[in-house]
Amino acid sequence: MADSAEKDKEITVRVALRIRPLLAQELAQGCQTCIECVYGTPQVIIGGNKPFTFDYVFGANAPQIEVHEAAASKIILNVFKGYNATVIAYGQTGSGKTYTMGTVISASEVNGATDESGIIPRVIQDLFANVRKKGEDRFKLCVSFIELYNEEIKDLLGRTGETITIREETNGGIRLTGATEQTVNSETDLICCLLRGSRNRTVGGTAMNQQSSRSHAIFTVHVEEFNDGECLYRSKLHLVDLAGSERQKKTKSEGERFREGININLGLLALGNVISALGEEQQHIPYRESKLTRLLQDSLGGNSYTLMIACVSPADSNFEETLNTMRYADRARKIKNKPIVNIDPQIAELSRLRELVKELQAKLNEILQNGGNVGAIGTLGMPLNRVAQLEEENRKLSVELKKSTDHAARVPSGVEVLSRARRELQDWLLHGERGRRHTERRDQCTQGTVGCQGQQNEARGGRAS
């Protein structure tokens, strides 16, 4: 069970800014760079006079591996400590979100990450490197892959048409019912799931991006670690590739593409409202305005270590959209999350009792090894009579530990005992009531018999006189 100090721990959302290079099309149009990086600091200046500071800044020439190792890998390590973690890529359409996340991969990446591989393939390598380091038999990994398309949640790993609903757990966490959770045993298994799901994701061409993502995609890895068959924790890793914000006059989208753009922007607007409310520490957070904000409820203001990567275009033709993205990301830096270790309370209590027993046993062994003399015990800061007390406390803790372990099996029997006692009490009360009624009838009969005899005696006396 997490202690109060851990429950009160707050950490802010980490934010990275990634600037993509100018595209050939932008260079042909004569576009100029509107973003200047301040050397040696995570700071940028846009438009010549608007500075922004983030946790990380990656310029146009930053390789994929630098983004992963400097920012993403630090977040991922928390998964193996029992915490939830999230990496979110946000930005204008065509700003490099999918490239940065590595949501779409090639078949060549099945055998390992390449120089062009994004965060997800590299995270997969990190996950299994840690699994091998600690022992593969200690872990169970499952994966789910969904997309939010036109406010409908679709399973990218399962059968089409399956209904997926969002449910809130008793601890405030969010889970999906109906989504496929596939067990994976190797990096290849996990990469194949990513490859299969990315092929099922909805994409379409616009004037700004010929392979534009038309949905928000969430790739989730569930990690469980065991020790002697006992689950130590259950953590989640969300890797989120958001669809890009759009302006119809630039995308020139029509029909279905136009409707998709409207739904994308509505979801991102709701997400912006949530980020603003969390940053201003408002009492009401509008998570229920959109399914997107519901899906990210744990990641923003909840139980997670979170990294947001804001992807931007440096072209002056996209100045307004880039400035809005930076403001969006700047507000996200003010969000405070409260991550806790995802451990079952009963398991945590059993672990605590075991540690106490080990500690007491170690103290007793040290005393016994020193012969139990007063001088040796005095150096440990314990009087001689504490030996017996420690032995008794050790025995009680062992009994308490056994009782806690057998708690689940003991509860039904306890209920049965209470039920039996209740039935016996009811039988006793019923028997007592019957006895009382029998006594009353007997007394009435006795009184009636005496009265009749008195009347007969009076009658006889009258006749005699």
PLY file of the C-alpha trace (Angstrom):
ply
format ascii 1.0
element vertex 465
property float x
property float y
property float z
element edge 464
property int vertex1
property int vertex2
end_header
0.00 0.00 0.00
1.44 3.36 -1.01
2.25 5.53 1.96
0.86 9.04 2.40
4.09 10.65 1.23
3.84 8.86 -2.11
0.16 9.70 -2.49
0.91 13.39 -1.95
3.82 13.41 -4.41
3.21 15.68 -7.39
5.26 15.91 -10.56
4.71 18.17 -13.54
4.17 16.99 -17.10
7.46 17.10 -19.00
7.35 18.89 -22.36
9.71 18.59 -25.32
9.65 20.74 -28.45
10.73 19.14 -31.72
11.28 21.30 -34.78
11.18 19.50 -38.11
13.29 20.63 -41.11
11.80 22.76 -43.87
10.17 20.62 -46.54
11.14 20.77 -50.20
7.72 22.21 -50.97
8.22 24.98 -48.39
11.69 25.79 -49.73
10.29 25.98 -53.26
7.70 28.46 -52.02
10.46 30.62 -50.51
9.48 30.00 -46.87
11.87 31.21 -44.17
12.52 29.81 -40.67
10.58 31.64 -37.96
12.06 29.76 -34.96
15.44 30.41 -33.36
16.96 27.99 -30.82
18.92 29.53 -27.93
22.22 27.66 -27.81
22.87 25.63 -24.67
19.37 26.11 -23.22
15.96 24.45 -23.77
14.62 27.76 -25.06
13.35 29.01 -28.42
12.30 32.38 -29.79
9.54 32.55 -32.39
8.87 35.56 -34.52
11.97 37.28 -33.17
10.38 38.40 -29.89
8.34 35.59 -28.34
10.47 33.31 -26.11
9.37 29.91 -24.80
11.17 27.57 -22.41
10.54 23.82 -22.32
12.15 20.82 -20.65
13.79 19.72 -23.91
14.27 21.34 -27.31
15.28 19.34 -30.40
16.30 21.28 -33.47
15.75 20.41 -37.10
18.92 18.30 -37.26
18.31 16.26 -34.07
18.34 12.51 -34.89
15.63 10.13 -33.74
17.87 8.41 -31.20
18.62 11.73 -29.47
14.92 12.43 -28.91
14.44 8.98 -27.45
17.47 8.86 -25.18
17.24 12.42 -23.88
13.50 12.50 -23.16
11.44 9.36 -23.75
13.71 6.70 -22.22
13.72 8.50 -18.85
9.94 8.33 -18.67
9.84 4.67 -19.71
12.11 3.53 -16.86
9.32 4.29 -14.39
7.22 1.46 -15.82
9.55 -1.07 -14.18
9.12 0.66 -10.85
5.37 0.02 -10.97
4.31 3.45 -12.29
2.20 4.33 -15.32
3.91 6.33 -18.09
2.70 8.21 -21.16
4.33 9.78 -24.19
2.07 12.07 -26.29
2.93 13.63 -29.64
0.93 16.77 -30.47
1.09 19.33 -33.25
-0.21 20.69 -36.52
-0.88 18.28 -39.37
2.34 17.54 -41.24
4.58 18.57 -38.32
6.23 15.14 -37.88
4.25 13.53 -35.02
3.92 10.08 -36.57
7.57 10.14 -37.66
8.67 11.10 -34.14
6.54 8.42 -32.45
7.31 5.74 -35.04
3.69 4.65 -35.16
4.03 3.67 -38.82
6.95 1.30 -39.37
8.36 -0.70 -42.23
8.79 -4.46 -42.37
12.56 -3.98 -42.09
12.12 -2.68 -38.53
10.67 -6.00 -37.35
14.23 -7.22 -36.74
15.23 -4.12 -34.79
15.24 -0.33 -34.75
17.01 1.58 -37.50
18.36 5.14 -37.57
14.95 6.35 -38.79
12.95 4.44 -36.17
10.81 6.54 -33.88
10.10 6.32 -30.19
7.80 3.26 -30.15
10.22 0.76 -31.79
13.00 2.00 -29.50
10.77 1.74 -26.44
9.99 -1.85 -27.40
13.72 -2.62 -27.39
14.10 -0.94 -23.99
11.18 -2.89 -22.52
12.57 -6.28 -23.42
16.13 -5.29 -22.48
14.81 -4.66 -18.95
12.78 -7.87 -19.01
15.85 -9.93 -19.95
17.92 -8.16 -17.31
15.50 -9.04 -14.51
14.44 -12.44 -15.83
11.85 -13.19 -18.50
9.92 -15.59 -16.26
9.12 -12.68 -13.90
7.12 -10.65 -16.44
3.90 -10.74 -18.38
3.40 -8.18 -21.17
0.17 -7.49 -23.05
-0.52 -4.95 -25.78
-3.58 -3.12 -27.06
-3.80 -0.73 -30.01
-6.82 1.50 -30.62
-7.74 4.54 -32.67
-10.31 7.26 -32.05
-11.86 8.00 -35.44
-14.80 10.43 -35.69
-15.40 9.96 -31.94
-15.61 6.16 -32.32
-13.09 3.87 -30.63
-11.83 1.18 -33.00
-9.69 -1.85 -32.18
-6.68 -2.00 -34.50
-5.71 -5.50 -33.33
-9.13 -7.18 -33.16
-12.16 -7.77 -35.30
-13.88 -4.77 -36.85
-17.27 -3.87 -35.45
-16.43 -4.75 -31.85
-17.94 -2.30 -29.35
-15.33 -0.71 -27.09
-16.45 1.29 -24.07
-14.61 3.45 -21.55
-14.99 2.47 -17.91
-13.75 4.23 -14.79
-12.30 2.01 -12.07
-12.89 2.46 -8.34
-9.46 4.07 -7.94
-10.27 6.65 -10.62
-8.28 4.95 -13.38
-9.57 4.44 -16.91
-9.86 1.10 -18.67
-11.33 -0.08 -21.96
-13.75 -2.99 -22.15
-13.92 -4.90 -25.41
-10.43 -3.98 -26.66
-8.05 -6.78 -27.61
-5.18 -7.31 -25.17
-2.67 -9.62 -26.80
0.06 -11.30 -24.78
3.54 -10.83 -26.24
6.68 -12.78 -25.41
9.34 -11.04 -27.48
10.29 -7.82 -29.26
9.24 -9.40 -32.55
5.75 -10.16 -31.19
5.31 -6.57 -30.05
6.69 -5.04 -33.27
4.37 -7.27 -35.32
1.39 -5.99 -33.31
2.51 -2.41 -34.02
2.92 -3.20 -37.72
-0.48 -4.92 -37.97
-2.27 -2.14 -36.10
-0.62 0.69 -38.04
-1.79 -0.89 -41.31
-5.37 -0.82 -40.01
-5.21 2.82 -38.94
-7.23 5.36 -40.93
-5.08 7.63 -43.12
-5.87 9.95 -46.03
-4.34 12.59 -48.22
-4.75 16.37 -47.88
-3.07 19.34 -49.50
-0.65 19.51 -46.55
0.08 15.81 -46.06
-0.43 12.93 -48.47
-0.34 10.40 -45.61
-2.27 12.34 -42.98
-3.42 10.42 -39.89
-7.18 10.82 -39.66
-7.47 9.43 -36.15
-5.85 9.61 -32.72
-3.90 6.37 -32.05
-3.01 4.93 -28.63
-0.54 2.02 -28.39
-0.62 0.61 -24.84
1.71 -1.93 -23.23
0.59 -3.51 -19.93
3.45 -4.75 -17.74
3.10 -7.14 -14.79
6.01 -8.33 -12.66
5.80 -11.45 -10.48
7.84 -12.90 -7.65
7.18 -16.49 -6.55
3.86 -16.39 -8.40
2.77 -13.18 -6.66
2.08 -10.07 -8.75
4.24 -7.18 -7.53
2.66 -4.47 -9.68
0.63 -3.77 -12.84
1.77 -0.73 -14.82
0.68 0.77 -18.16
2.64 2.52 -20.87
0.61 4.70 -23.25
2.25 5.82 -26.49
-0.07 8.36 -28.11
0.07 9.71 -31.66
-2.53 12.45 -31.92
-3.99 13.51 -35.25
-2.85 16.98 -36.27
-4.87 20.15 -35.94
-6.12 21.39 -39.33
-7.25 24.51 -41.16
-9.54 23.77 -44.07
-8.18 26.62 -46.20
-4.74 24.95 -46.06
-5.72 21.28 -46.22
-8.41 21.96 -48.85
-10.27 18.95 -47.49
-13.80 18.19 -48.70
-16.53 15.67 -47.95
-15.35 12.87 -45.66
-11.94 14.46 -45.14
-13.61 17.72 -44.08
-15.81 15.87 -41.56
-12.75 14.05 -40.19
-10.96 17.37 -39.76
-13.88 18.80 -37.79
-13.88 15.83 -35.37
-10.09 15.99 -35.00
-10.23 19.68 -34.12
-13.13 19.19 -31.69
-11.18 16.52 -29.81
-8.06 18.69 -29.67
-10.14 21.66 -28.51
-11.54 19.57 -25.65
-8.00 18.45 -24.82
-6.90 22.09 -24.76
-9.72 22.94 -22.35
-8.62 20.13 -20.03
-4.98 21.27 -20.17
-6.01 24.86 -19.38
-8.23 23.77 -16.46
-5.47 21.59 -15.01
-2.84 24.29 -15.43
-5.05 26.83 -13.65
-5.89 24.22 -10.96
-9.63 24.62 -11.47
-11.93 22.42 -9.39
-13.88 21.08 -12.38
-11.84 19.40 -15.11
-13.95 18.80 -18.28
-12.69 15.29 -19.05
-16.13 14.20 -20.26
-16.29 16.71 -23.12
-14.64 14.20 -25.45
-13.64 10.55 -25.64
-10.08 11.70 -26.28
-9.89 13.51 -22.93
-11.46 10.51 -21.21
-8.82 8.21 -22.70
-6.05 10.55 -21.51
-7.55 11.17 -18.07
-4.84 9.12 -16.31
-2.07 10.79 -18.29
-3.05 14.41 -17.68
-3.60 15.28 -14.03
-3.78 11.64 -12.95
-1.67 8.62 -12.11
1.16 8.78 -14.64
4.59 10.09 -15.53
3.87 11.99 -18.75
5.96 13.45 -21.56
4.37 15.63 -24.24
6.32 16.15 -27.46
5.12 19.24 -29.31
6.03 18.92 -32.99
6.19 22.14 -35.01
6.99 23.42 -38.47
9.66 26.16 -38.67
8.17 27.66 -41.85
6.94 31.24 -41.53
3.88 30.22 -43.56
2.84 28.12 -40.54
3.75 30.81 -37.98
0.29 31.05 -36.42
-0.19 27.28 -36.03
3.34 26.89 -34.61
2.77 29.68 -32.09
-0.52 28.06 -30.97
1.23 24.71 -30.53
3.92 26.31 -28.35
1.31 28.03 -26.20
-0.53 24.72 -25.90
2.67 22.98 -24.80
3.58 25.79 -22.40
0.24 25.34 -20.59
0.85 21.58 -20.39
4.05 22.21 -18.37
1.89 23.52 -15.51
-0.07 20.27 -15.14
0.66 18.32 -11.96
0.29 14.55 -11.94
0.23 12.25 -8.92
1.85 8.94 -9.94
1.68 6.05 -7.49
2.94 2.48 -7.65
0.19 0.26 -9.05
0.20 -2.47 -6.44
-2.67 -4.40 -4.87
-3.24 -3.16 -1.26
-3.43 -6.68 0.17
-0.19 -7.69 -1.56
1.46 -4.53 -0.23
0.38 -5.36 3.33
1.70 -8.91 3.01
5.02 -7.57 1.75
5.20 -5.17 4.68
4.60 -7.96 7.19
7.21 -10.16 5.53
9.78 -7.38 5.75
8.99 -6.90 9.45
9.41 -10.60 10.11
12.75 -10.62 8.26
13.95 -7.58 10.17
13.06 -9.05 13.55
14.57 -12.41 12.64
17.81 -10.70 11.61
17.99 -8.86 14.94
17.39 -12.07 16.88
20.05 -13.92 14.91
22.56 -11.16 15.59
21.82 -11.32 19.31
22.12 -15.09 19.42
25.39 -15.03 17.46
26.82 -12.66 20.08
26.02 -15.14 22.81
23.13 -13.16 24.22
25.42 -11.38 26.74
24.45 -7.98 28.09
27.41 -6.19 26.57
26.67 -7.38 23.06
23.04 -6.54 23.40
23.92 -3.13 24.78
25.84 -2.27 21.64
22.68 -2.95 19.64
20.76 -0.56 21.85
18.49 -3.33 23.24
18.19 -4.64 26.81
18.40 -8.35 27.50
14.68 -8.82 28.15
14.00 -7.54 24.62
15.06 -10.91 23.25
11.94 -12.59 24.58
9.82 -9.65 23.49
11.22 -9.79 19.97
10.62 -13.51 19.78
6.99 -13.02 20.84
6.53 -10.14 18.39
8.05 -12.26 15.64
5.63 -15.06 16.43
2.63 -12.70 16.40
3.67 -11.16 13.10
4.07 -14.59 11.56
0.56 -15.49 12.70
-0.78 -12.18 11.37
0.96 -12.80 8.04
-0.61 -16.25 7.76
-4.03 -14.82 8.61
-3.65 -12.13 5.93
-2.61 -14.75 3.37
-5.64 -16.90 4.20
-7.99 -13.88 4.35
-9.83 -14.66 1.13
-10.47 -18.25 2.14
-11.43 -17.28 5.68
-14.10 -14.73 4.81
-16.67 -17.25 3.48
-16.26 -19.45 6.54
-16.71 -16.42 8.79
-19.92 -15.53 7.04
-21.11 -19.12 7.43
-20.40 -19.02 11.18
-22.36 -15.78 11.57
-25.26 -17.20 9.59
-25.30 -20.35 11.74
-25.23 -18.27 14.92
-28.10 -16.16 13.64
-30.18 -19.26 12.88
-29.48 -20.65 16.35
-30.51 -17.37 17.93
-33.73 -17.31 15.94
-34.47 -20.93 16.94
-33.80 -20.07 20.59
-36.12 -17.04 20.49
-38.81 -19.08 18.74
-38.48 -21.86 21.33
-38.71 -19.30 24.14
-41.85 -17.75 22.64
-43.50 -21.16 22.37
-42.62 -21.91 25.98
-44.08 -18.60 27.14
-47.34 -19.23 25.30
-47.56 -22.77 26.71
-47.09 -21.43 30.26
-49.81 -18.82 29.77
-52.30 -21.42 28.52
-51.46 -23.73 31.42
-51.94 -20.92 33.95
-55.27 -20.01 32.36
-56.39 -23.59 32.50
-55.31 -23.89 36.14
-57.20 -20.73 37.12
-60.27 -21.91 35.19
-60.26 -25.30 36.96
-60.09 -23.69 40.43
-62.97 -21.37 39.60
-65.20 -24.22 38.46
-64.54 -26.24 41.61
-65.47 -23.25 43.81
-68.78 -22.79 42.06
-69.64 -26.51 42.46
-68.86 -26.42 46.19
-71.13 -23.39 46.70
-73.91 -25.17 44.82
-73.61 -28.27 47.03
-73.68 -26.13 50.19
-76.93 -24.44 49.06
-78.69 -27.72 48.49
-77.68 -29.01 51.95
-79.14 -26.00 53.75
0 1
1 2
2 3
3 4
4 5
5 6
6 7
7 8
8 9
9 10
10 11
11 12
12 13
13 14
14 15
15 16
16 17
17 18
18 19
19 20
20 21
21 22
22 23
23 24
24 25
25 26
26 27
27 28
28 29
29 30
30 31
31 32
32 33
33 34
34 35
35 36
36 37
37 38
38 39
39 40
40 41
41 42
42 43
43 44
44 45
45 46
46 47
47 48
48 49
49 50
50 51
51 52
52 53
53 54
54 55
55 56
56 57
57 58
58 59
59 60
60 61
61 62
62 63
63 64
64 65
65 66
66 67
67 68
68 69
69 70
70 71
71 72
72 73
73 74
74 75
75 76
76 77
77 78
78 79
79 80
80 81
81 82
82 83
83 84
84 85
85 86
86 87
87 88
88 89
89 90
90 91
91 92
92 93
93 94
94 95
95 96
96 97
97 98
98 99
99 100
100 101
101 102
102 103
103 104
104 105
105 106
106 107
107 108
108 109
109 110
110 111
111 112
112 113
113 114
114 115
115 116
116 117
117 118
118 119
119 120
120 121
121 122
122 123
123 124
124 125
125 126
126 127
127 128
128 129
129 130
130 131
131 132
132 133
133 134
134 135
135 136
136 137
137 138
138 139
139 140
140 141
141 142
142 143
143 144
144 145
145 146
146 147
147 148
148 149
149 150
150 151
151 152
152 153
153 154
154 155
155 156
156 157
157 158
158 159
159 160
160 161
161 162
162 163
163 164
164 165
165 166
166 167
167 168
168 169
169 170
170 171
171 172
172 173
173 174
174 175
175 176
176 177
177 178
178 179
179 180
180 181
181 182
182 183
183 184
184 185
185 186
186 187
187 188
188 189
189 190
190 191
191 192
192 193
193 194
194 195
195 196
196 197
197 198
198 199
199 200
200 201
201 202
202 203
203 204
204 205
205 206
206 207
207 208
208 209
209 210
210 211
211 212
212 213
213 214
214 215
215 216
216 217
217 218
218 219
219 220
220 221
221 222
222 223
223 224
224 225
225 226
226 227
227 228
228 229
229 230
230 231
231 232
232 233
233 234
234 235
235 236
236 237
237 238
238 239
239 240
240 241
241 242
242 243
243 244
244 245
245 246
246 247
247 248
248 249
249 250
250 251
251 252
252 253
253 254
254 255
255 256
256 257
257 258
258 259
259 260
260 261
261 262
262 263
263 264
264 265
265 266
266 267
267 268
268 269
269 270
270 271
271 272
272 273
273 274
274 275
275 276
276 277
277 278
278 279
279 280
280 281
281 282
282 283
283 284
284 285
285 286
286 287
287 288
288 289
289 290
290 291
291 292
292 293
293 294
294 295
295 296
296 297
297 298
298 299
299 300
300 301
301 302
302 303
303 304
304 305
305 306
306 307
307 308
308 309
309 310
310 311
311 312
312 313
313 314
314 315
315 316
316 317
317 318
318 319
319 320
320 321
321 322
322 323
323 324
324 325
325 326
326 327
327 328
328 329
329 330
330 331
331 332
332 333
333 334
334 335
335 336
336 337
337 338
338 339
339 340
340 341
341 342
342 343
343 344
344 345
345 346
346 347
347 348
348 349
349 350
350 351
351 352
352 353
353 354
354 355
355 356
356 357
357 358
358 359
359 360
360 361
361 362
362 363
363 364
364 365
365 366
366 367
367 368
368 369
369 370
370 371
371 372
372 373
373 374
374 375
375 376
376 377
377 378
378 379
379 380
380 381
381 382
382 383
383 384
384 385
385 386
386 387
387 388
388 389
389 390
390 391
391 392
392 393
393 394
394 395
395 396
396 397
397 398
398 399
399 400
400 401
401 402
402 403
403 404
404 405
405 406
406 407
407 408
408 409
409 410
410 411
411 412
412 413
413 414
414 415
415 416
416 417
417 418
418 419
419 420
420 421
421 422
422 423
423 424
424 425
425 426
426 427
427 428
428 429
429 430
430 431
431 432
432 433
433 434
434 435
435 436
436 437
437 438
438 439
439 440
440 441
441 442
442 443
443 444
444 445
445 446
446 447
447 448
448 449
449 450
450 451
451 452
452 453
453 454
454 455
455 456
456 457
457 458
458 459
459 460
460 461
461 462
462 463
463 464
